Structure formats: C-alpha cells, structure tokens
Amino acid sequence: MWCACCVNEAPAEEVVTAVPAPPDAKEEETMELRAAFVQEPAKPLKTEESSMPEVEAKAETPEIKVVPAPPPPAPPAPPAPKQTDSALSVRQPAESYVVKVSKEGGKLGGGLDPSQEDCCVVRRVDLGGVLDKKGVRVYDRVLKVNGEAKKSAELVRRIKEANDLELYMERPKIKEVLMKKDGKKVGLRLNSDDECLGLIVKEVTGGVAADMPKGTFEPKDRIVEINGQSLKAADMLKRISEWDKISLTVCSYSL
C-alpha cells in the first residue's frame, strides 16, 4: 500500500527563454564595409551615335522596264499576178439618183429594155426629149416607179400608164476591159438574146477571163460595146470568138 504522501515531489521545471545575443562589434563593422563597396550598375554613356535621331532604313524598289514584244513576222507576199496584155479600168462609178418627169405629148423621149426581169435598162434616149433634159442616159437602170419596185415588165407598164412620174434610177459602173487571148479561150458563158441590150454574163468558166483581176466580170454584167461599137448580140459574139485582141465596155449593176 502506498499513498500520495509517500511519493516524493518532483522539482519544478525551469523555463528558459532564448534571448538573442548582441551582435559582435567586428561583424557589424564588416557588414557596413561590404555595404559601402556595393556599386550601382553603370549607366550607358551617351555618344554622338546614340544622340543622332533614328532613321528608318527603306529598301529601294528596283525600277522595272517593260520592253514591248517584237512584232510578228510579216506574212509572205502574195505571188505576183500573171503578166498579160489584158487590162481593166473603171470609166464611170456607180451612183443612184431620182428624177421627176412629166410626159410631153404622152412621151418620155426614150425606150426601155425589160428583157431581164430584175433589171429594166434604158436602151434609148432621144435628143431633146424629157429623159434627155433630166440627164438620164442609155444603160441607166430603172429601180422604182413612184416609190414602188416591181419586175421589169410591170415597171414598163406603169411608166406607160402614168403621165407624172418619179423615177428612182441607178447609173451603172462602167468598166473598160482589154482582152488579149494569145490562143486561149475567152472563158465566158454569155446570154445572146437579140432582144436584150448587149450580152449578159452568166458565168466565168476559165480562159482569159479567169486570169483577169477579181471583179472584172460578175454574173449579170452586160457587155454593151466591142471596140467602141454597140452591135447586135450575134455580131458581138462573133467578134469575141474570132478576134485575138478586143476591148469590151461592161456595165455592172447592184443585183
């Protein structure tokens, strides 16, 4: 058995408080010396170069010269035309005109050729007659009568029936064609109706006509004279066939 009174009391524990030691005088002096020798970072020195204003460098754009492409080569020259004694010249250009006429004693003073249904041609102009006074010529074509275009036979009928007329006329292009056959054929197919004024060209088939400049002979052209003479169709055909060198007067209309 034991009791609390028999237990020895333990000595009271000491409370120790840590008090920082005062700094050593030498150590404090060393720290002060170190602080004195700490240098501030050096500031950059200003130079002439740094004081100059900044200039932005710009790259120069190279100059571009546009050189035109060389022109394409010229096409080869066409072959020279065949040298012949044949020739073409235009004696009179084509033109259109209008005349207003009144018959004198029921007559116009002229005659018409309606043998081609689409080409009514003046075949005769009487000296001093109505047509002559208005400047109408042989080989001129009647296009309209009083503003209406009709077939040749109908134009002739209207001209006969009316006394006062407004005639729309076409003056043909007149060509002078010199042909030298030199043993060749003429190369033309012609209409040889004696009722027709002159010979009507139907087609160029070859021969000398094909060697002539383009447009010398066109379909529906009229050969109206040979060597300056107006003859019947049969006589004109004979001379064209037999003669070696001929001069043809040809009328072209806008057909």
C-alpha positions as a Markdown table, in Angstrom:
| # | Residue | x | y | z |
|---|---|---|---|---|
| 1 | Met | 0.0 | 0.0 | 0.0 |
| 2 | Trp | 1.1 | 3.4 | -0.8 |
| 3 | Cys | -0.2 | 6.8 | -0.5 |
| 4 | Ala | 0.3 | 10.1 | -2.1 |
| 5 | Cys | 2.1 | 11.4 | 0.8 |
| 6 | Cys | 4.8 | 8.8 | 0.4 |
| 7 | Val | 5.6 | 9.9 | -3.2 |
| 8 | Asn | 8.5 | 12.4 | -3.5 |
| 9 | Glu | 7.6 | 15.6 | -5.2 |
| 10 | Ala | 9.5 | 16.3 | -8.4 |
| 11 | Pro | 11.4 | 19.5 | -8.6 |
| 12 | Ala | 9.8 | 22.3 | -10.6 |
| 13 | Glu | 11.0 | 22.6 | -14.3 |
| 14 | Glu | 13.0 | 25.7 | -15.2 |
| 15 | Val | 11.7 | 27.8 | -18.1 |
| 16 | Val | 14.5 | 29.0 | -20.2 |
| 17 | Thr | 13.9 | 31.9 | -22.6 |
| 18 | Ala | 16.3 | 32.3 | -25.6 |
| 19 | Val | 17.5 | 35.9 | -25.8 |
| 20 | Pro | 19.4 | 36.8 | -29.0 |
| 21 | Ala | 23.0 | 37.7 | -28.3 |
| 22 | Pro | 24.0 | 41.2 | -29.2 |
| 23 | Pro | 25.9 | 41.4 | -32.5 |
| 24 | Asp | 29.5 | 41.3 | -32.4 |
| 25 | Ala | 31.1 | 44.6 | -32.9 |
| 26 | Lys | 33.6 | 43.3 | -35.5 |
| 27 | Glu | 31.0 | 41.5 | -37.5 |
| 28 | Glu | 28.8 | 44.7 | -37.6 |
| 29 | Glu | 31.7 | 46.7 | -38.9 |
| 30 | Thr | 32.4 | 44.2 | -41.7 |
| 31 | Met | 28.8 | 44.4 | -42.8 |
| 32 | Glu | 29.0 | 48.1 | -43.0 |
| 33 | Leu | 32.1 | 47.9 | -45.1 |
| 34 | Arg | 30.5 | 45.5 | -47.5 |
| 35 | Ala | 27.5 | 47.7 | -48.0 |
| 36 | Ala | 29.8 | 50.7 | -48.7 |
| 37 | Phe | 31.6 | 48.8 | -51.5 |
| 38 | Val | 28.4 | 47.6 | -53.3 |
| 39 | Gln | 28.4 | 49.5 | -56.7 |
| 40 | Glu | 25.4 | 50.7 | -58.6 |
| 41 | Pro | 25.0 | 49.3 | -62.1 |
| 42 | Ala | 26.8 | 51.6 | -64.6 |
| 43 | Lys | 24.7 | 53.8 | -66.7 |
| 44 | Pro | 25.4 | 53.7 | -70.5 |
| 45 | Leu | 27.4 | 56.5 | -71.8 |
| 46 | Lys | 25.9 | 58.9 | -74.4 |
| 47 | Thr | 27.8 | 59.0 | -77.6 |
| 48 | Glu | 27.4 | 61.0 | -80.8 |
| 49 | Glu | 26.0 | 57.9 | -82.4 |
| 50 | Ser | 23.3 | 57.4 | -79.8 |
| 51 | Ser | 22.3 | 61.1 | -79.8 |
| 52 | Met | 21.5 | 61.0 | -83.6 |
| 53 | Pro | 17.8 | 60.5 | -84.5 |
| 54 | Glu | 16.9 | 57.1 | -85.6 |
| 55 | Val | 16.5 | 56.8 | -89.4 |
| 56 | Glu | 14.3 | 54.1 | -90.7 |
| 57 | Ala | 16.0 | 52.2 | -93.5 |
| 58 | Lys | 13.9 | 51.7 | -96.5 |
| 59 | Ala | 14.8 | 49.3 | -99.3 |
| 60 | Glu | 14.8 | 50.9 | -102.7 |
| 61 | Thr | 12.3 | 49.3 | -105.2 |
| 62 | Pro | 14.2 | 48.3 | -108.3 |
| 63 | Glu | 12.9 | 50.0 | -111.5 |
| 64 | Ile | 11.2 | 47.6 | -113.8 |
| 65 | Lys | 11.3 | 48.4 | -117.5 |
| 66 | Val | 8.7 | 47.0 | -119.8 |
| 67 | Val | 10.1 | 46.0 | -123.1 |
| 68 | Pro | 7.5 | 45.6 | -125.8 |
| 69 | Ala | 7.4 | 42.3 | -127.6 |
| 70 | Pro | 8.8 | 42.3 | -131.1 |
| 71 | Pro | 6.2 | 42.5 | -133.8 |
| 72 | Pro | 5.2 | 39.2 | -135.5 |
| 73 | Pro | 6.9 | 38.5 | -138.8 |
| 74 | Ala | 5.2 | 39.9 | -141.8 |
| 75 | Pro | 3.2 | 37.4 | -143.9 |
| 76 | Pro | 4.7 | 36.3 | -147.1 |
| 77 | Ala | 4.0 | 38.5 | -150.1 |
| 78 | Pro | 1.3 | 37.1 | -152.4 |
| 79 | Pro | 2.5 | 35.8 | -155.7 |
| 80 | Ala | 2.8 | 38.4 | -158.4 |
| 81 | Pro | -0.1 | 38.5 | -160.9 |
| 82 | Lys | 0.4 | 37.0 | -164.3 |
| 83 | Gln | 1.8 | 39.4 | -166.8 |
| 84 | Thr | -0.6 | 39.7 | -169.7 |
| 85 | Asp | -1.6 | 42.3 | -172.2 |
| 86 | Ser | -5.1 | 42.3 | -170.7 |
| 87 | Ala | -6.2 | 45.2 | -168.6 |
| 88 | Leu | -9.2 | 46.6 | -166.6 |
| 89 | Ser | -10.1 | 50.2 | -166.0 |
| 90 | Val | -13.3 | 51.8 | -164.5 |
| 91 | Arg | -14.7 | 54.5 | -166.7 |
| 92 | Gln | -17.6 | 55.5 | -164.5 |
| 93 | Pro | -18.5 | 54.7 | -160.9 |
| 94 | Ala | -22.0 | 53.5 | -159.9 |
| 95 | Glu | -24.5 | 56.0 | -158.5 |
| 96 | Ser | -28.2 | 56.4 | -157.7 |
| 97 | Tyr | -30.5 | 59.4 | -158.4 |
| 98 | Val | -34.1 | 60.3 | -158.6 |
| 99 | Val | -35.9 | 62.3 | -161.4 |
| 100 | Lys | -39.4 | 63.7 | -161.5 |
| 101 | Val | -40.7 | 63.9 | -165.1 |
| 102 | Ser | -44.0 | 64.8 | -166.9 |
| 103 | Lys | -44.5 | 63.4 | -170.3 |
| 104 | Glu | -44.7 | 65.8 | -173.3 |
| 105 | Gly | -47.4 | 64.7 | -175.7 |
| 106 | Gly | -47.6 | 61.4 | -173.9 |
| 107 | Lys | -44.0 | 60.6 | -174.5 |
| 108 | Leu | -40.8 | 60.4 | -172.4 |
| 109 | Gly | -38.4 | 60.5 | -175.3 |
| 110 | Gly | -36.7 | 57.2 | -174.9 |
| 111 | Gly | -37.0 | 53.4 | -174.8 |
| 112 | Leu | -36.6 | 50.6 | -172.2 |
| 113 | Asp | -35.2 | 47.1 | -172.3 |
| 114 | Pro | -37.2 | 44.8 | -169.9 |
| 115 | Ser | -35.7 | 41.5 | -171.2 |
| 116 | Gln | -34.2 | 40.8 | -167.7 |
| 117 | Glu | -37.0 | 40.7 | -165.2 |
| 118 | Asp | -34.9 | 42.2 | -162.4 |
| 119 | Cys | -33.0 | 44.8 | -164.5 |
| 120 | Cys | -35.0 | 47.3 | -166.6 |
| 121 | Val | -32.5 | 49.3 | -168.6 |
| 122 | Val | -32.8 | 52.4 | -170.7 |
| 123 | Arg | -31.8 | 51.4 | -174.2 |
| 124 | Arg | -32.6 | 54.7 | -176.0 |
| 125 | Val | -32.6 | 58.4 | -175.0 |
| 126 | Asp | -33.9 | 60.9 | -177.7 |
| 127 | Leu | -32.0 | 64.1 | -178.0 |
| 128 | Gly | -34.0 | 67.0 | -176.6 |
| 129 | Gly | -36.7 | 64.6 | -175.1 |
| 130 | Val | -37.9 | 64.5 | -171.5 |
| 131 | Leu | -35.4 | 61.9 | -170.3 |
| 132 | Asp | -32.5 | 63.8 | -172.1 |
| 133 | Lys | -33.4 | 67.0 | -170.3 |
| 134 | Lys | -33.4 | 65.3 | -166.9 |
| 135 | Gly | -29.9 | 63.8 | -167.5 |
| 136 | Val | -31.0 | 60.2 | -168.0 |
| 137 | Arg | -28.5 | 58.1 | -170.0 |
| 138 | Val | -28.5 | 54.9 | -172.1 |
| 139 | Tyr | -27.7 | 51.9 | -169.9 |
| 140 | Asp | -29.2 | 53.6 | -166.7 |
| 141 | Arg | -31.5 | 51.2 | -164.8 |
| 142 | Val | -35.0 | 51.9 | -163.5 |
| 143 | Leu | -35.2 | 50.8 | -159.9 |
| 144 | Lys | -38.6 | 52.2 | -158.8 |
| 145 | Val | -41.6 | 54.0 | -160.4 |
| 146 | Asn | -43.4 | 56.3 | -158.0 |
| 147 | Gly | -41.8 | 54.7 | -155.0 |
| 148 | Glu | -42.6 | 51.1 | -155.9 |
| 149 | Ala | -40.0 | 48.4 | -157.0 |
| 150 | Lys | -41.5 | 45.9 | -159.4 |
| 151 | Lys | -40.4 | 43.4 | -162.1 |
| 152 | Ser | -39.2 | 45.0 | -165.3 |
| 153 | Ala | -42.4 | 44.3 | -167.3 |
| 154 | Glu | -44.5 | 45.9 | -164.5 |
| 155 | Leu | -42.3 | 49.0 | -164.3 |
| 156 | Val | -42.7 | 49.5 | -168.1 |
| 157 | Arg | -46.5 | 49.2 | -167.8 |
| 158 | Arg | -46.7 | 51.8 | -165.0 |
| 159 | Ile | -44.5 | 54.2 | -166.9 |
| 160 | Lys | -46.8 | 53.9 | -170.0 |
| 161 | Glu | -49.9 | 54.5 | -167.9 |
| 162 | Ala | -48.9 | 57.5 | -165.8 |
| 163 | Asn | -48.2 | 61.0 | -167.0 |
| 164 | Asp | -46.3 | 62.3 | -164.0 |
| 165 | Leu | -43.6 | 60.0 | -162.8 |
| 166 | Glu | -41.0 | 59.9 | -160.0 |
| 167 | Leu | -38.2 | 57.5 | -161.3 |
| 168 | Tyr | -35.6 | 56.0 | -159.0 |
| 169 | Met | -32.6 | 55.3 | -161.2 |
| 170 | Glu | -29.2 | 53.6 | -161.0 |
| 171 | Arg | -26.2 | 54.6 | -163.1 |
| 172 | Pro | -24.1 | 51.5 | -163.6 |
| 173 | Lys | -20.4 | 51.2 | -163.0 |
| 174 | Ile | -18.9 | 51.1 | -166.5 |
| 175 | Lys | -15.6 | 49.1 | -167.0 |
| 176 | Glu | -13.3 | 49.0 | -169.9 |
| 177 | Val | -11.8 | 45.6 | -170.3 |
| 178 | Leu | -8.9 | 44.9 | -172.8 |
| 179 | Met | -8.5 | 41.2 | -173.5 |
| 180 | Lys | -5.7 | 39.6 | -175.5 |
| 181 | Lys | -6.4 | 35.9 | -175.9 |
| 182 | Asp | -3.0 | 34.6 | -177.2 |
| 183 | Gly | -4.6 | 31.4 | -178.3 |
| 184 | Lys | -6.7 | 30.9 | -175.2 |
| 185 | Lys | -10.5 | 30.8 | -174.9 |
| 186 | Val | -12.3 | 33.9 | -173.6 |
| 187 | Gly | -13.8 | 31.8 | -170.7 |
| 188 | Leu | -17.3 | 33.5 | -170.5 |
| 189 | Arg | -20.7 | 32.0 | -170.8 |
| 190 | Leu | -23.0 | 34.6 | -172.3 |
| 191 | Asn | -26.7 | 35.2 | -173.0 |
| 192 | Ser | -27.1 | 36.1 | -176.6 |
| 193 | Asp | -30.7 | 37.2 | -176.9 |
| 194 | Asp | -31.1 | 39.7 | -179.7 |
| 195 | Glu | -34.0 | 41.4 | -177.8 |
| 196 | Cys | -31.6 | 42.2 | -174.9 |
| 197 | Leu | -29.4 | 45.2 | -174.9 |
| 198 | Gly | -25.9 | 43.8 | -175.1 |
| 199 | Leu | -24.6 | 40.4 | -173.9 |
| 200 | Ile | -25.4 | 39.2 | -170.3 |
| 201 | Val | -22.6 | 37.5 | -168.4 |
| 202 | Lys | -23.8 | 34.2 | -167.0 |
| 203 | Glu | -20.6 | 32.7 | -165.6 |
| 204 | Val | -16.8 | 32.9 | -165.8 |
| 205 | Thr | -15.6 | 29.4 | -166.9 |
| 206 | Gly | -11.8 | 29.9 | -167.2 |
| 207 | Gly | -9.6 | 31.1 | -170.0 |
| 208 | Val | -8.5 | 34.7 | -170.3 |
| 209 | Ala | -11.5 | 35.9 | -168.2 |
| 210 | Ala | -10.3 | 33.9 | -165.2 |
| 211 | Asp | -6.8 | 35.5 | -165.4 |
| 212 | Met | -8.3 | 39.0 | -165.2 |
| 213 | Pro | -8.4 | 40.8 | -161.8 |
| 214 | Lys | -11.1 | 39.8 | -159.4 |
| 215 | Gly | -14.4 | 41.5 | -160.2 |
| 216 | Thr | -13.7 | 42.2 | -163.8 |
| 217 | Phe | -16.7 | 40.1 | -164.8 |
| 218 | Glu | -19.6 | 39.4 | -162.4 |
| 219 | Pro | -22.8 | 37.5 | -163.1 |
| 220 | Lys | -25.5 | 39.7 | -164.8 |
| 221 | Asp | -22.9 | 42.2 | -166.1 |
| 222 | Arg | -23.7 | 43.5 | -169.6 |
| 223 | Ile | -21.2 | 43.7 | -172.4 |
| 224 | Val | -22.7 | 46.6 | -174.3 |
| 225 | Glu | -19.9 | 47.6 | -176.7 |
| 226 | Ile | -17.0 | 45.9 | -178.6 |
| 227 | Asn | -14.2 | 48.2 | -179.7 |
| 228 | Gly | -16.5 | 51.2 | -179.0 |
| 229 | Gln | -19.4 | 49.8 | -181.1 |
| 230 | Ser | -22.8 | 48.8 | -180.0 |
| 231 | Leu | -23.9 | 45.8 | -182.1 |
| 232 | Lys | -26.5 | 43.1 | -182.1 |
| 233 | Ala | -25.8 | 40.1 | -179.9 |
| 234 | Ala | -24.9 | 37.7 | -182.7 |
| 235 | Asp | -22.4 | 40.1 | -184.2 |
| 236 | Met | -20.8 | 40.7 | -180.8 |
| 237 | Leu | -20.4 | 37.0 | -180.1 |
| 238 | Lys | -18.8 | 36.5 | -183.5 |
| 239 | Arg | -16.2 | 39.2 | -182.9 |
| 240 | Ile | -15.4 | 38.0 | -179.4 |
| 241 | Ser | -14.9 | 34.5 | -180.8 |
| 242 | Glu | -12.8 | 35.5 | -183.8 |
| 243 | Trp | -10.7 | 38.5 | -182.8 |
| 244 | Asp | -7.5 | 38.0 | -180.8 |
| 245 | Lys | -7.5 | 41.4 | -179.1 |
| 246 | Ile | -10.7 | 43.0 | -178.1 |
| 247 | Ser | -11.9 | 46.0 | -176.0 |
| 248 | Leu | -15.2 | 45.4 | -174.1 |
| 249 | Thr | -17.4 | 48.0 | -172.4 |
| 250 | Val | -19.1 | 46.3 | -169.5 |
| 251 | Cys | -21.9 | 47.6 | -167.2 |
| 252 | Ser | -22.2 | 46.4 | -163.7 |
| 253 | Tyr | -25.5 | 46.8 | -161.7 |
| 254 | Ser | -26.3 | 46.2 | -158.0 |
| 255 | Leu | -28.2 | 43.0 | -158.5 |
